[in-house]
Amino acid sequence: GSYAAGTDVFLTDRDGFFFPSENVEVLDVVLPIPIAEKEGIYIRDAASGRIRTVVGPSNYIPDPTREHVVPRPLDAERERLYGIENREVETSALAVYVPPSFAVLVTGKTSREVVVGPQTRILDFDEELEVLHLSTGRPKSDAEKLSTCFLLIDGNKVSDVVRVRTSDHVEVDVSLSYRVSFVDDAARERWFRVKDYVGLLCDHLGSILRAAARTRGIERFESEVLRTAILGEKGADGPRRGRTFEENGMLVYDVE
């Protein structure tokens, strides 16, 4: 090709010998960047400013005349929420491992994607993980919430204590353990619509339990009354139907 004086030219994909002269000189040698499987780096195009993600396994050689490797710093709290440990360099792309039976919501400027484990997801430069803020304690309270990006979608267990009053005005503290799954697989993004699904679950079911308790005196107050109020009547040839939450596709399929 023809090049104007002073132009930097990046020579790649060539084997052989190169002889510098008074007209041509070697400015630098660019070594390949080794990228292992399930790892990546961020590359900015100098002309457009657009940043893309290069995912391994590969030995990537950036063109220094038009490409730059850019870092993505992450504070300690985000590293904890994302489950990222021992990140060696800030130029490494963020790799999030989603364990089995868990899901995360990856959000970008123009995209939303639910990732279900087990798998490793490389985040693009503008992508983040949605953060859930869950009620804690027994009984459940929003005074001190647990922040997490990982939603347990199968075999989830939520415990609570609900104080109820029977029809003869006897107060009873009921210790409960709900079994929860997220079953609307066709609309996975709905799982993350409620940022505190624990609070929603315990508030709603607590109200149902208090209403059911008011229909019985203490002598006829049984756990079966509460199970039926939450899960529905037991069928002759099948299990109880459970209770589904339309807000986020959550299903309570058992309670102890």
C-alpha positions in Angstrom: 0.0 0.0 0.0 0.9 3.7 -0.1 1.3 5.6 3.1 1.9 9.3 3.9 5.0 10.4 5.7 4.7 10.0 9.5 2.0 7.3 9.3 2.1 4.5 11.9 1.6 1.1 10.2 0.8 -2.0 12.2 2.1 -5.2 10.6 0.4 -8.4 11.7 -0.2 -12.0 10.6 3.1 -12.1 8.8 6.1 -14.4 9.4 9.6 -13.6 8.2 12.2 -10.9 8.5 11.9 -7.2 8.5 14.8 -4.9 7.7 14.5 -1.3 9.0 16.0 1.5 6.9 16.4 5.3 7.1 12.9 5.6 5.7 11.3 2.9 7.9 11.8 2.1 11.5 10.4 -0.3 14.1 8.6 1.8 16.7 7.6 -1.1 19.0 6.8 -4.8 19.1 3.3 -5.7 20.3 3.0 -9.1 22.0 -0.3 -11.1 22.0 -2.5 -11.0 25.0 -3.3 -14.5 26.2 -7.0 -14.8 27.0 -8.1 -18.1 28.7 -11.5 -19.8 28.2 -14.3 -18.0 30.1 -12.1 -14.8 30.3 -12.0 -11.6 28.3 -10.7 -8.1 27.8 -12.2 -4.8 26.7 -11.0 -3.1 23.5 -11.8 0.5 22.6 -11.8 1.6 19.0 -9.8 4.9 18.8 -11.8 6.3 15.9 -15.4 5.6 17.2 -14.8 5.2 20.9 -16.9 2.1 20.9 -15.8 -0.6 23.4 -16.2 -4.2 22.6 -15.5 -7.4 24.5 -13.0 -10.0 23.2 -13.7 -13.4 24.8 -11.2 -16.3 24.9 -9.7 -18.7 24.4 -7.3 -16.7 22.1 -4.1 -14.9 21.8 -5.3 -11.4 20.8 -3.0 -8.8 19.3 -4.5 -5.3 19.5 -3.7 -2.9 16.7 -1.9 0.0 18.6 -2.7 2.4 15.8 -6.5 2.1 16.3 -7.2 -0.1 19.4 -6.6 0.3 23.1 -7.1 -2.1 26.0 -9.2 -0.3 28.6 -9.7 -1.2 32.2 -13.0 -1.5 34.1 -12.5 -0.8 37.8 -14.9 -2.4 40.2 -15.4 -1.4 43.9 -15.2 -3.9 46.7 -19.0 -3.9 47.2 -19.7 -4.7 43.6 -17.1 -7.4 43.6 -18.8 -9.0 46.5 -22.3 -8.7 44.9 -21.0 -10.2 41.7 -19.2 -13.0 43.4 -15.8 -12.0 41.8 -12.8 -13.1 43.7 -9.1 -12.6 43.1 -9.4 -10.4 40.1 -5.8 -10.0 39.0 -5.9 -6.9 36.7 -8.5 -4.3 35.9 -8.1 -4.9 32.2 -9.7 -8.3 32.6 -13.4 -8.4 31.6 -15.9 -9.1 34.4 -16.6 -12.8 34.5 -19.6 -13.8 36.7 -20.2 -17.4 37.6 -23.9 -18.3 38.1 -24.2 -21.5 40.2 -26.8 -24.2 39.5 -30.4 -23.3 40.5 -29.5 -19.6 40.5 -30.3 -16.8 38.0 -29.0 -13.2 37.5 -30.4 -10.4 35.4 -27.8 -8.7 33.2 -28.8 -5.2 32.2 -27.2 -2.9 29.6 -28.1 0.4 28.1 -30.4 -1.2 25.6 -30.7 -4.8 26.8 -31.9 -7.1 29.6 -31.0 -10.8 29.8 -31.7 -13.4 32.4 -28.8 -15.9 32.8 -29.6 -19.2 34.5 -26.8 -21.3 35.9 -24.6 -23.2 35.8 -22.6 -21.0 33.5 -20.1 -18.2 33.3 -21.2 -14.9 31.8 -18.7 -12.4 30.5 -20.1 -8.9 31.1 -19.8 -6.3 28.4 -18.3 -2.9 29.4 -21.7 -1.2 29.9 -23.4 -4.2 31.5 -24.3 -4.6 35.2 -26.1 -7.1 37.4 -29.5 -6.2 38.9 -29.4 -6.1 42.7 -32.1 -7.5 44.9 -32.7 -6.2 48.4 -34.3 -8.9 50.6 -36.0 -8.6 53.9 -34.4 -10.5 56.8 -35.0 -11.6 60.3 -37.8 -13.6 62.0 -40.4 -12.1 61.8 -39.3 -10.6 58.4 -38.5 -6.9 58.4 -37.1 -4.4 56.0 -35.0 -2.7 58.8 -31.9 -4.5 57.6 -32.0 -5.9 54.1 -29.7 -8.4 52.4 -28.4 -7.3 49.0 -27.7 -9.9 46.4 -27.6 -10.3 42.6 -28.2 -14.1 42.7 -31.8 -15.3 42.8 -32.4 -18.9 43.9 -35.0 -20.1 41.5 -35.5 -23.7 42.6 -35.7 -25.2 46.1 -35.7 -21.8 47.7 -36.6 -21.8 51.5 -38.0 -18.7 53.2 -38.7 -18.8 57.0 -40.9 -16.4 59.0 -42.7 -16.0 62.3 -46.3 -14.7 62.1 -48.4 -13.7 65.1 -52.1 -14.6 64.6 -55.2 -14.3 66.8 -57.9 -17.0 67.0 -61.6 -16.3 67.1 -61.6 -16.6 70.9 -58.8 -13.9 71.0 -55.9 -16.2 71.8 -52.6 -15.0 70.3 -50.3 -17.6 68.7 -46.8 -17.2 67.2 -46.6 -19.5 64.2 -43.1 -20.5 62.9 -43.2 -21.1 59.1 -40.9 -22.4 56.4 -42.1 -21.7 52.8 -40.7 -23.7 49.9 -40.5 -21.4 46.8 -39.7 -21.8 43.1 -39.8 -19.4 40.2 -41.7 -21.3 37.5 -42.5 -18.9 34.7 -39.7 -20.0 32.4 -41.2 -18.3 29.4 -41.0 -14.9 31.0 -37.8 -15.1 33.1 -37.3 -11.3 33.3 -40.5 -11.2 35.4 -38.6 -13.0 38.2 -36.7 -9.7 38.9 -39.6 -7.3 38.8 -40.0 -7.4 42.6 -36.7 -6.3 44.3 -37.8 -7.8 47.6 -39.7 -11.0 46.8 -39.1 -12.2 50.5 -41.0 -9.1 51.8 -43.8 -9.6 49.3 -44.1 -13.3 50.1 -44.2 -12.9 53.9 -46.5 -9.8 53.9 -49.1 -11.4 51.7 -49.1 -14.9 53.2 -49.0 -13.4 56.7 -52.2 -11.6 56.0 -53.8 -14.8 54.7 -52.7 -16.7 57.8 -54.1 -14.1 60.2 -57.5 -14.1 58.3 -57.6 -18.0 58.5 -56.8 -18.0 62.2 -59.7 -15.7 63.0 -62.1 -18.4 61.7 -61.1 -20.9 64.4 -61.0 -21.1 68.2 -57.9 -22.2 69.9 -59.3 -25.7 70.5 -59.8 -26.2 66.7 -56.7 -24.4 65.6 -54.5 -26.8 63.6 -51.6 -26.5 61.2 -53.7 -28.0 58.4 -56.0 -25.0 58.5 -53.0 -22.7 57.7 -51.6 -25.1 55.0 -55.0 -25.1 53.3 -55.2 -21.3 53.4 -51.8 -21.0 51.7 -51.7 -23.9 49.3 -55.3 -24.6 48.7 -57.4 -27.8 49.3 -55.7 -31.1 48.9 -57.0 -33.0 45.9 -58.3 -36.5 45.9 -55.7 -37.7 43.4 -53.0 -35.0 43.5 -51.0 -32.5 45.6 -52.2 -29.0 46.6 -52.1 -26.5 43.8 -49.8 -24.1 45.7 -49.9 -20.3 45.5 -48.6 -18.4 42.6 -47.6 -14.7 42.6 -48.5 -12.9 39.4 -46.1 -10.1 40.2 -43.0 -12.2 39.6 -43.9 -15.8 38.7 -43.1 -17.0 42.2 -44.8 -20.3 43.4 -45.1 -21.4 47.0 -45.5 -25.2 46.7 -45.1 -26.3 50.3 -45.1 -24.9 53.8 -44.0 -26.4 57.2 
